[in-house]
Amino acid sequence: MKNKVKIPLSIALLSILAYSNQGISSLPQQCLYYLTRESWHLNAATIGLISWVVGLAWYIKILWGYIADKVQDTKKCLIISYLSMLTLYAFIMVFGLNLITLIITGLLINVCIGFADTNVDKQMVIAEKKYNLKGRLQAIQWTALGIGGLVVALGGAYIAKYFDYKLAYGLAGIIPVCMLVYLFKYYKNKKKNKTKCSFKINLRKLKNPRLIIGLIFVACLNFCPSFGTALMIKARETLLIDKLFLGYLGAMGTVLGIVGYIIYYKIAYKFPMKKLLYFMVSFAGIANLFYLYIPNKWFLVLYNLLFGAFGGITFMTLLAFFVTIIPSGSEGLFYALVTSVNNFTARGGNYFGGLVYDKIGYNANVIISSGLTLLCLAFIPYLKIQENNEAVI
């Protein structure tokens, strides 16, 4: 870029704290996997279904976006979200979990995180469009989330082996406390956006072909049956891989994902998005097939090294495109719509992947996932991308 773009410090700090919290909030996940699979002996489809149900808040982010656009008080919304989150963590630490409370608290925690995320993303979209950042603020957000995820991958494995989920929830409360301190002492709301869209105007914007085709592409890509749960079961129950090794493997994947975000921030924005999408989708579909051959744990390390950074670049590419089609005055609503579709279909892919694994096994799960991923190439020619303007990365 010829001109250096300055990212406002207030929104950068808000984004870093919010997305770090999203990463750290997953600290109990390894404990919960071992609890549900190895203590409660739930099958893969049931685990996937629970994940889908507790993720409800992420499918209805359009509601949180609508509220954020109407209220236009980011500070108040965030304070309510993080205080409620800490209350739920305290409940789990005191009373513990059974199947019912796991689902209820998981759902409510996701409501808190999803609502907070929507309010922060609203401010992100405004800044991205105002300063023509071309996805760079999003790269900062997801780098922060990745670093939080790295802490989870390392600390989560250690906690899962030597402690339990109560400690994990307690430690997950550190970032929300930091966020509350920042909100009360330093953060000031931006001026309210005077540009408001009525229901009819929003409905007309919703019919935008660029938005519709983009949403279909993301949905189809995500609905490809994931083999993440199947791979975890294979690693633990067939290859007999240690919990800590899996934690380190996850940490490596997180680091490589961060590398992908940094590559996007520094280099990938220079390339036409459509060409980048062609390459990334093709690469993902082919790379998945390598996971059919895993004779020992070191092949998982090899595949991580070979393929780890590309997912992050692809994800940032999609996010950068969607920011450019979000109308002013409805940033929270429309960005939430995009992420709701993304989250719903991604968790649905986990569930369908679990069903495929339970019915016809690991290899079929991988092959079907790869085949359907490659079919998504057919959508790319129809994506409406302005290569000479904001949608260029």
Secondary structure by P-SEA (a helix, b strand, c coil): ccbbbbccaaaaaaaaaaaaaaaacccaaaaaaaaacccccccaaaaaaaaaaaacccccaaaaaaaaaaaccaaaaaaaaaaaaaaaaaaaacccccaaaaaaaaaaaaaaaaaaaaaaaaaaaaaaaaacccaaaaaaaaaaaaaaaaaaaaaaaaaaccccaaaaaaaaaaaaaaaaaaaaccccccccccccccaaaaaaaaacaaaaaaaaaaaaaaacccaaaaaaaaacccccccaaaaaaaaaaaaaaaaaaaaaaacccccccaaaaaaaaaaaaaaaaaaacccccaaaaaaaaaaccaaaaaaaaaaaaaaaaacccccaaaaaaaaaaaaaaaaaaaaaaaaaaaacccaaaaaaaaaaaaaacccccccccccccccccc
